[in-house]
Structures are given as structure tokens and as C-alpha cells.
Amino acid sequence: MRQTVHSLSLENASWLNHAPLSKKDLLGKIVLLDFFTYCCMNCLNVLAELKTLEKEFGSDLIVIGVHSGKHPHEKEDSTILEAMRRHKIGHCVINDADLRLWEGYGIKAWPTLVLIDPQGYVAAQYKGEGHTKELRRDIRSLIAKHELSNKTFEPECIRDEKRLLKYPQKVLASDEYLFIAHQDEVLVCSYGGDILYKVSDLTDPQDMLYFGERLYIASCEGKCIVEVSESFKQKDVWLDGLRNPYALASDGKSLFVSLAGAHQIKAYDLQTKEELVVIGQENSESLNDGRYQEAVLAQPSGIALLEDELWFVDSESSSLRCAAHGEVRSHIFDCDELQHPLDLCVGIYGDGCGGGRIFIVDSYNNAIKVYDPESKRVMTIIEELSEPSGISKKGCQLFIANTNAHEIVVFDISKMQKTILELRD
């Protein structure tokens, strides 16, 4: 670590949960700036690493999140505060909507961490996730070299209400049950809204698959797929060591998994768990089509099978793409059309409602859109949602996880009408 560059003033920045702190206020403290945007999976992974360091170093370390939004939707104070509640961010956060601090520190990618010593000099910079070991070493070195101040800073507590349904993330409509993944839990419901079972103590549950009386759950932060059996009482890890599994699909023989953190989609044999297919280059993030091994994805989120075609949305490139016959092709890649889509479902041919159509959760445009692969047309069918993130289709009904409204929206395609599902515990 070398002390060569003065840190920038934060006093005139837009502080969300603390009064502005000046450079003088921060003298005597070790400061760690976290340049992040809440749409970025790798940025969300860093949050857990930061909590570990905050717990270890206590008041010697002050973490300040610098939210430098990628999408227009993310630049509003209200949406960042909602994300702070959802992801339980307890340290100070600045809204760097105009990217003044981003550019001032020469940041090039999300996430990036900047370590500042107690005298106000930049000590080190770290790009990407997974730097806990280096940070621990460097922070200990600064503690040994400097006399630290005993002053403390307490961010304003962002209150959150107790709710039966809290930030629903994904929904799955099976023949018998409606499954809803929300914070650390999956609810097994009847279509009348009765909660029949709860699968609890999960770590950031996302998409689900119900097959052969077994429920498979993508545990995104837990980096594994959980298998639930025995009338939803038995819970086991089906496969672990995965880079942020986010969405699931199956053709009856293989389990397809979108790995948002690795920017890949993989298929595993349902019986042997053998890795069968890999789509996309690991740790590369872009919008490049081509053969499976050559294509580059950008945080693949929702996936769905339509016969032999695997449709998926890349949230970071705001695109709709399709993998089939060994090749990836992009169908929507205009950011004016989609803004950070997080999920999709397909209309099965012959079901009478939207057969062959792709229904897309256009999360940051707060809308549901439908794409016709034959005509290449996109149509908005639902608007004025609140950052939705999940969708599933059963017959003529769409079930939508309207995340920031803490509700499940039911949309009847045949009548073009929506209602709210009333849940009963």
C-alpha cells in the first residue's frame, strides 16, 4: 500500500442515511468505499464480505457505499433506499447518480472497493468480489501504523414493516401448488391463497422447479440448489459450489441453471448430476452471440424452455436471448425496449393463451411485456408495477412477483385483467 493520492471530499455528495461527513470528520478512521449498483450480482456478493469485515474491525472501519447506478431506474433515492431495505444494508450509503465520485476515483467496473487510510490518503483499490483476505491484511496493516480516532458514526435505521409476504422474488405455478420465494423462505400455497407449507431457513431463494413431487430451489446467496421432498418436510442440498444460481428449467432429463455470478447457463443430468452443457464464457460479461462455448452472457436471470429452445433474459445487457442447436442468438438488445429484465415464462403451444409467446418481466420499467418470435413484435401488457422480478404461467393466467409492492399479481390474459392474490397464513 502506498500513500500517494488524497481522497476526494464526500461532503457535497447525496447521503441517504446519514448527515454528510467531511474529510475532517473521517480523519482518524479507516474508510472503505464500496462503488456498487444494486442490479449487479457481483456487487450484492460483496455486501456479505463487507459485513464480515465490519463485524471484525468494529468502529475502526467505516464502510460507505457509493451507489453509482447503471440504469436510470437505479439513480433515484427512493429506489436505492428500497434496495437497502431489501438487501439489509446497514452502513452509510451515498447516491452518486451523476457519477462524480465514480469518475473522480477513476472507477471502471462494478464492484470496486477503495481503501482510505486515517490520514485521508488512498491506500489501495480492489476490483470485483472476493478480496476479503487482502482487505483484512491491508486494514490490519493500517491499524498497526496509525493512531485511530474513537469517534463513531451511526447511520439512520431504515425501518421495514413486518409482512406475511416480503419482497417476493420468484413464483412458480404448478398443476397443484403455487410456490412463492421471498426473503429466506418459500411458501407453498393453494390457488385460493392458503399457505399450506413453508420451507424456511433458506439463503436468498430465487427460482424453483417442481418435478416428480420434488421441489428444487435455487439458493442464490447460498450458492447451491436445494431439494425438498417428503411433503415439503425433508430439505437437502442437491448441488453446491455454484456461482449464484438464479433460475431453473427442466426437460425431464436435465436441470438447466442460470449462474448469474459466473455469467453462464449450465445443464446437469437430473440423475447423475453430471455437467452436460455449458453456455457462455465464465467471468466474461457482454452481449456476444455464437456457439455455446464462444457466446458471452451478462448476468443471465430468467430461463424457460419452449420445446427445444432455451429462452433467457440477460439482465445486465437488458436483452432477450435464445439458446438452441448449439448457438446463442439475441432477439431484443435495445436498452430502450427493456431495462434490466429479471425473468420470463413461455406460452406452451396449444394451451389457448399466448402459445409460442415469450412473457418478459421488464423489471426496471415496472412492466410485463410479451414478445412474438415470428413477427419480432414486442407489446406491453401490464404497467405500473413496482420492480417486479418473477413470473410464471398456468393456462391463461400469469402469476407475477411484484417485488417492491410485496404482492403477487394475477393477470388473466384472456380478459386482460389483473387482481391481487390474497394470502392467508
Sequence and secondary structure as in RCSB ss.txt:
>XXXX:A:sequence
MRQTVHSLSLENASWLNHAPLSKKDLLGKIVLLDFFTYCCMNCLNVLAELKTLEKEFGSDLIVIGVHSGKHPHEK
EDSTILEAMRRHKIGHCVINDADLRLWEGYGIKAWPTLVLIDPQGYVAAQYKGEGHTKELRRDIRSLIAKHELSN
KTFEPECIRDEKRLLKYPQKVLASDEYLFIAHQDEVLVCSYGGDILYKVSDLTDPQDMLYFGERLYIASCEGKCI
VEVSESFKQKDVWLDGLRNPYALASDGKSLFVSLAGAHQIKAYDLQTKEELVVIGQENSESLNDGRYQEAVLAQP
SGIALLEDELWFVDSESSSLRCAAHGEVRSHIFDCDELQHPLDLCVGIYGDGCGGGRIFIVDSYNNAIKVYDPES
KRVMTIIEELSEPSGISKKGCQLFIANTNAHEIVVFDISKMQKTILELRD
>XXXX:A:secstr
    EE    TTSEESSS    HHHHTTSEEEEEEE TT HHHHHHHHHHHHHHHHHGGGEEEEEEE  SSGGGG
SHHHHHHHHHHTT  SEEEE TT HHHHHTT  SSSEEEEE TTSEEEEEEESS  HHHHHHHHHHHHHHS    
             SS S  EEEE SS EEEEETTEEEEE TTSBEEEEEES SSEEEEEEETTEEEEEETTTTEE
EEEETTTTEEEEEEE  S EEEEEE SSEEEEEETTTTEEEEEETTT  EEEEES TT  S B EETTT B S E
EEEEEETTEEEEEETTTTEEEEEETTEEEEEE  TTT SS  EEEE  TTSSSSTT EEEEEGGGTEEEEEETTT
TEEEEEE S SS  EEEEETTEEEEEEGGGTEEEEEETTTTEEEE   B 
